[in-house]
Amino acid sequence: MFLTRQGQVYACGSNTHGQLGHGDTLDRPTPKIVEVLEGFGSVVQIAAGPSYVLAVTDSGAVYSFGSGSNFCLGHGEQHDEFQPRAIQTFRRKGIHVVRVSAGDEHAVALDSSGLVSL
């Protein structure tokens, strides 16, 4: 995953679970822009787990895609997402996320007031 200064995300590599965010499971040998994220505003931070990705936009929304195992995508389900999907819990609660972290079996978000959400 690559994040540009202009807030665009590019992805390449293995794509078994859709973790590149291109809407499919085709491996990509070279970086390709994640087009769906273009419509959600400027991305300010990304974090990649072993087979999933979290992306934070300048509006404080978090989008996730890739492997849904261990509930790491934050949608309450364990199925794969091939394209970025907003984590609705943060929107419903009015949480403005500024940073995220992704790991093997965890995902963490830090909101604008300094609180951590799991």
N, C-alpha and C positions, 0 to 999 in steps of 0.2 A: 504494500500500500504506500502511496506517495501523496502528500498534501502540498499543493502549490501555495505561493503567497497570495494568489487570487482566490483561494478557497475552493479549488477544484481537486477532486480525488481521482487518482489513476491507480489501476490495479493490474497485476500480472502474476503468473505462477499457477500452481495447482488450484483446481476449482471443483473438487469432488462434491462439496456441499453448497455450492453457489456463493462461496465466501468472497468472490471477486465482485459481486454485485451487478453483474451484467445481464441477469435474467436467465442464465443457463448454467450448465456444468462443464463447459468447454475450457480446457486449460489455455492460458494465454502466455506465449513466450516473451512478449513485449508489453509494456504498459499501454493500457487503453483507458480512456476517461470513463468514469462511472456516471453515465448520462442521467440516470434517474435523480441523482443527488443535485444536479444542476437546477432542478425546479424547486428545490427546498431552501434556497438561499446559500450564503457562503458558509462552507465548512471551516471551522476554526480549530478543530482537533480531531484526531482519529486514534484508535487503539485497536490492535489486532491480537486476538487470541490464537490458539493453534489452528482453528478452522472457522472463525467468525470475526466480524468487525463491528465496532461501534464508531459512529461519526456524530460529532456535536456541531450544530449550526450556530450562527451568530445570534439567532433568536432564542437559543437555549434548548432547542429540541434535540433529542437523541434518536438516531436511526440505527438499526441493527440489521445484519444480514449474515448468512452462512449457516453453520451447524446450530441447530436448536437444542442439542444435547445438554443435559444438566441445567436447563432453563436459562442459559446464559444470554439469550436474546432479549429477555425481559418481557415477553408476550404471554407468559403463563402456559406456554405449550412447548413441546419438544420436537417440532418438525422444522425442517430446513426452510430458510427464506432465501430465494435466489435474487431478490432485489431489496434495496433498503426499505425498511418499514419503520414508521415512527413508533416509539414506545409510548403508548397512550396513557399509562399510569402517571407519568410526569406531567403531561398536558392537563389531565383531569385535576390534578392537585396543584396546578399552577407553579410547578417547580422549574426554575430556570437553571439548567445544568451548564457548568462551565468546563468541567474536566471529567474524563472517564478513564478507567483502567480495565484491561482485559487479561484474563489468565486461563489456565487449563480448565478450571472448574468454578470460576467466579467472574463476576462483572461488578464494577463499583462506579458510582457517579458522585461527583462533588457539586453541590449547588452553589448559587451565588452568595448565599449567607454562610458558607463554610460547612454545611451539614453533609454527611455522607449517606447515600441511599444505596441499598443492596438489592 
